[in-house]
């Protein structure tokens, strides 16, 4: 499998706002549980003030789907 390593920090504010407006952590899990379930994203770097937010996408198709949804 050829995983794609991508910094999703530019998209993360929209993703987080959607999560907190539409999801319930008690039933939907954490934001990372949700991203893994819907986009098969695996976080590989922690969130920091100035650090990139690196994740793995399984393929180009899922990466493009994510980008189109969150631009």
N, C-alpha and C positions, 0 to 999 in steps of 0.2 A: 504494500500500500504506500502511495506517495502522499504524505501529509504536507499541507501547506502551512507554514509558520507566518502569521500575520499579526500586526499590531492593531487591535480594535479600539484603541483609545479614542480616535476621532468619532466613532459611532457610539461609544459607551454612554454618554449622557442621554441620548434618545432611548437606547435600550433600557437603561436603568429607570427612566421616567415611565416608560411603558410598563415595565415590571411592577413598579410600585403603584401605578394607577389601575392595573388590570389583573394582577396576580395576588394570591394569598400565600405567603410563605408557609403557613401551617398545612396547606393542602398541596401547593405546587412545588414546594421545596425552595431551595435558595435560587438566586439568579443564575448561578452556575449549573444547578440541576436543570433548570428550565432551558438554558442555552444548549446544554448537552442533549437534552431530549428533543428539542426542535431543530437544532442545527448541527448536532454531533460535534460541538466545539469542546475542546479540552484545553483548560487554562494551563499555561506552562510558566507564567511569571506573575508575581503578586502585584497588587495595585500599590503604587506609590505616587507621590505628588508630581514628580517629574519623570518617572520611569514609564517606558512603554508597557502596554498591556498585551503581552504575547499569548496567542492561542494557536492551536492546531485545528485546521479544517481538514476533513477527510479527502476533499477533492475540489476541483475548480467549480463544479456545478454548485456545491453547497456554499462556497465562498461567494460566488456571484449572487446567489439567492439572498444571502445575508446582506451583502452590500446594497442590493436593490431595495431591500426592505427598510434599511436603516439610514439611507443617505438623506 
